[in-house]
Amino acid sequence: MTLLWDEDAKTYEKQYWQSRKNLGMTEESIKRDVSNLKLWLENHPYLPSSIVGVDENHWLENYLLLNKNDMERTKHNLELYFKIRTSLPEGFTDRSPHSADMYQSFKSVCLAVSPKLTPEGYMVVVFNHLNNRVSDFEVVPFAKRMVSMIDIHLRTGIHRTGTILIMDLHNSRIGHLARYQPLRLVRAFFSQVWGAYPERVVQIHIINSPLIFHAGLAFFRPFLKEKIRKRIMVHSNLESLYEYVPKSHLPKDYGGECADKIELNWRWEKIMRENEEWLNITAKKHKISDEKWSKINESSST
């Protein structure tokens, strides 16, 4: 089994409890809140009564952490988590890395995750088009990959306090913006999927920005919350990036000490293959049944 993190057990354990301590979580509060969430699910009128296919206590603890230890927010987003698999099935079905569209996504788009957290507990992710052929890019398999990463983290354990996103726009072209279709899915991703998977993005760093950058920012601006827009930083060189992200947490391609971005990108293809059964379970079982979904739609239309 491929390890998600290269940290030693002692470091992982320290960051695991630090991430919880930062949010006021203790062993006692976790036990209490997880128990309450399980009871809430059991009594919910249309959600599945449990989180199947995984250690439910562990999963709910991770999800509570993802929601900043806010019980009401966790419940609200759990409803979204189950709803989107029924309302947006194209984002969750057939997430096998063996499929042609997913394999093409790994070949054309890099999502390189640093194998260790920063001293502040942040996960570093690098996004980059690996070539400038616009036709190689498809947004749906790319979205599947992003969601799959968090699904796997929810299963295995979350010990981060936030995410630093580095967007290398070297190969980005104006034509890539037109590939963000269907627009319905893009809107739903920002309005619903981000709610169901409330990843805390603490910094967004733009490097190698082409002339189209402002056009791209204008395209995505309506989908981004004001606080996220304020976290975007544009760098004219890597030296200024190093002021925010240590070299020890960057791929070799950017003067860092981690493996190169291609290796880190394909590492997650292997992780997805090893977790393919789990991803299938989340797509089929972590959803509202079609019968209950029909009743929800009927009641909302009356």
C-alpha positions in Angstrom: 0.0 0.0 0.0 1.4 3.4 -1.0 1.8 5.7 1.9 0.0 9.1 1.6 2.7 10.8 3.7 6.4 10.4 4.2 6.4 11.6 7.8 7.6 9.3 10.6 5.0 8.0 13.0 6.0 10.4 15.8 5.7 13.5 13.5 2.3 12.3 12.1 0.9 11.7 15.6 2.1 15.1 16.8 0.5 16.9 13.8 -2.6 14.7 14.1 -3.4 15.9 17.6 -2.2 19.5 17.0 -4.7 19.9 14.2 -7.4 18.8 16.6 -6.1 20.9 19.5 -6.2 24.0 17.3 -9.9 23.5 17.0 -10.6 22.7 20.6 -11.0 19.0 20.0 -10.2 16.5 22.8 -10.5 12.8 23.0 -13.6 13.3 25.1 -15.2 15.8 22.8 -14.5 13.7 19.7 -16.1 10.7 21.3 -19.2 12.7 22.3 -19.6 14.6 19.0 -19.1 11.5 16.9 -21.7 9.7 18.9 -24.1 12.6 18.4 -23.5 12.6 14.7 -24.1 8.9 14.4 -27.4 9.3 16.3 -28.4 12.2 14.1 -27.7 10.1 10.9 -29.8 7.2 12.3 -32.8 9.5 12.9 -32.4 11.6 9.7 -35.5 11.2 7.4 -33.7 10.7 4.1 -29.9 10.3 4.6 -28.3 6.9 4.9 -28.3 5.8 8.5 -24.5 5.2 8.6 -21.2 5.7 6.8 -20.7 2.3 5.3 -17.5 0.7 4.0 -15.2 2.4 6.6 -14.5 2.9 10.3 -17.4 5.2 10.8 -16.1 6.8 14.0 -12.7 7.6 12.3 -14.5 9.0 9.2 -16.8 11.2 11.2 -13.9 12.5 13.3 -12.1 13.5 10.1 -15.2 15.1 8.7 -15.7 17.1 11.9 -12.1 18.3 11.6 -12.7 19.3 8.0 -15.7 21.4 9.2 -13.6 23.2 11.8 -15.2 21.3 14.7 -18.5 23.0 14.1 -21.3 20.6 14.7 -24.1 22.4 12.9 -21.8 23.1 9.9 -20.9 19.4 9.9 -24.5 18.3 9.8 -25.3 20.8 7.0 -22.4 19.7 4.9 -23.1 16.0 5.5 -26.4 16.6 3.9 -24.6 18.1 0.9 -22.1 15.2 0.9 -24.9 12.7 0.4 -27.0 14.9 -1.9 -24.4 15.7 -4.5 -23.8 12.0 -5.3 -27.4 11.8 -6.4 -27.8 15.3 -8.0 -24.3 15.2 -9.6 -23.6 11.6 -10.4 -21.2 12.4 -13.2 -18.7 13.7 -10.6 -18.6 10.5 -8.7 -19.3 7.5 -10.9 -16.5 5.6 -12.8 -13.6 7.1 -10.8 -11.3 4.2 -11.8 -7.8 5.5 -12.8 -7.9 2.6 -15.3 -10.6 4.4 -17.4 -9.4 6.2 -20.5 -10.6 9.7 -19.4 -9.0 9.5 -16.0 -5.7 8.1 -17.4 -5.7 11.0 -19.9 -6.3 13.5 -17.0 -3.2 12.2 -15.2 -1.2 12.5 -18.4 -2.3 16.1 -19.1 -2.9 17.7 -15.7 -0.6 17.6 -12.7 -1.9 17.5 -9.2 1.2 17.1 -7.2 0.8 16.7 -3.4 3.8 17.3 -1.2 4.3 14.1 0.9 4.7 16.0 4.2 2.9 19.0 5.8 4.5 22.4 6.4 5.5 23.3 10.0 2.1 25.1 10.2 0.3 21.9 9.3 -0.6 22.9 5.7 -0.8 20.5 2.7 0.9 21.8 -0.4 -0.7 21.0 -3.8 0.7 22.0 -7.2 -1.6 22.4 -10.2 -0.1 22.5 -13.7 -1.2 21.7 -17.3 1.6 19.3 -18.4 1.3 20.4 -22.0 -0.4 23.3 -23.9 -2.8 21.1 -26.0 -6.1 22.4 -24.9 -8.0 19.4 -26.3 -6.2 17.1 -23.8 -8.0 18.8 -20.9 -11.4 17.6 -19.6 -12.9 19.2 -16.5 -15.0 16.2 -15.3 -12.2 13.7 -14.8 -10.1 16.4 -13.3 -12.9 17.2 -10.8 -13.2 13.5 -10.0 -9.5 13.4 -9.1 -9.8 16.3 -6.7 -12.8 14.9 -4.9 -11.2 11.4 -4.8 -8.2 12.8 -3.0 -10.4 14.1 -0.1 -12.5 10.9 -0.1 -9.3 8.9 0.5 -8.1 11.3 3.2 -11.4 11.0 5.0 -10.9 7.3 5.0 -7.2 7.2 6.0 -7.0 10.2 8.3 -6.8 14.0 8.1 -4.1 15.8 10.1 -3.7 19.0 8.2 -5.0 22.4 9.2 -5.3 23.8 5.7 -4.1 23.6 2.1 -1.7 25.8 0.1 -2.5 25.7 -3.6 0.3 26.6 -6.1 -1.0 27.2 -9.7 1.7 27.0 -12.3 0.2 28.5 -15.4 3.1 27.9 -17.7 1.1 25.8 -20.2 -2.3 27.5 -19.6 -4.0 28.9 -22.7 -7.2 30.9 -23.2 -8.8 27.8 -24.7 -8.6 26.0 -21.4 -11.2 28.3 -20.0 -13.7 27.1 -22.6 -13.1 23.6 -21.5 -14.8 24.3 -18.1 -18.0 22.7 -19.3 -20.8 22.0 -18.6 -21.0 25.3 -16.7 -23.7 23.7 -14.5 -21.1 21.3 -13.1 -18.6 24.1 -12.6 -21.2 26.2 -10.6 -22.2 23.1 -8.6 -18.6 22.3 -7.8 -18.1 25.7 -6.2 -21.5 26.0 -4.6 -22.1 22.4 -3.4 -19.1 20.2 -3.7 -16.9 22.7 -1.9 -19.5 22.7 0.8 -19.6 18.9 1.0 -15.8 18.9 1.1 -14.9 22.2 2.9 -11.2 22.2 2.3 -9.6 25.2 4.0 -7.5 26.9 1.3 -5.2 29.2 3.2 -3.0 30.5 0.3 -3.2 30.5 -3.5 0.1 31.2 -5.3 0.1 32.0 -9.0 3.4 31.4 -10.8 4.4 31.6 -14.5 1.3 33.6 -15.2 0.7 34.3 -18.9 -1.2 37.2 -20.4 -4.5 35.3 -20.1 -4.2 35.3 -16.3 -6.6 38.2 -15.8 -9.1 36.6 -18.1 -8.9 33.4 -16.1 -9.3 35.2 -12.8 -12.3 37.1 -14.2 -13.9 33.8 -15.3 -13.5 32.2 -11.8 -14.1 35.3 -9.7 -17.9 34.9 -9.5 -17.4 31.4 -8.1 -14.9 32.4 -5.4 -15.7 33.8 -2.0 -14.2 37.2 -1.2 -12.0 35.7 1.5 -10.6 33.2 -1.0 -9.9 36.0 -3.6 -7.9 37.9 -0.9 -5.7 34.9 -0.5 -4.5 34.9 -4.1 -0.8 36.0 -4.6 0.9 36.4 -7.9 4.7 35.8 -8.1 7.1 37.1 -10.7 9.8 34.6 -9.6 10.2 31.6 -7.3 12.2 33.5 -4.7 9.1 35.3 -3.6 7.2 32.0 -3.4 9.9 30.7 -1.0 8.9 33.4 1.4 5.6 31.5 1.9 6.3 27.9 1.0 9.5 26.2 2.3 11.7 24.5 -0.4 11.5 21.4 1.7 7.8 21.1 0.7 8.2 21.9 -3.0 8.9 19.6 -6.0 12.3 19.6 -7.5 10.9 21.3 -10.6 10.5 24.5 -8.4 13.9 24.3 -6.7 12.4 22.2 -3.9 13.6 19.1 -2.1 10.6 16.8 -2.8 10.3 14.4 -5.7 9.5 16.0 -9.1 5.9 17.0 -9.9 5.4 14.2 -12.4 6.4 11.5 -9.8 4.1 13.1 -7.2 1.3 13.4 -9.7 1.5 9.6 -10.7 1.9 8.7 -7.1 -1.8 9.6 -6.6 -2.8 7.6 -9.6 -1.4 4.6 -7.8 -3.1 5.6 -4.5 -6.4 5.9 -6.4 -5.9 2.4 -7.9 -5.3 1.0 -4.4 -8.4 2.7 -3.1 -10.7 2.0 -6.1 -13.0 -0.3 -4.1 -13.5 2.5 -1.5 -14.2 5.1 -4.2 -16.9 2.8 -5.7 -18.5 2.4 -2.3 -18.7 6.1 -1.8 -20.3 6.6 -5.2 -22.9 3.9 -4.7 -23.6 3.8 -1.0 -22.9 7.3 0.2 -25.9 8.8 -1.5 -29.6 9.4 -1.1 -31.6 6.6 -2.7 -33.4 7.5 -5.9 -36.8 6.8 -4.2 -36.1 9.3 -1.4 -34.5 11.8 -3.9 -37.8 11.7 -5.9 -39.8 12.4 -2.7 -37.5 15.3 -1.8 -37.9 16.8 -5.3 -41.7 16.4 -5.1 -41.9 18.1 -1.8 -39.7 21.0 -2.9 -41.8 21.6 -6.0 -45.1 21.8 -4.1 
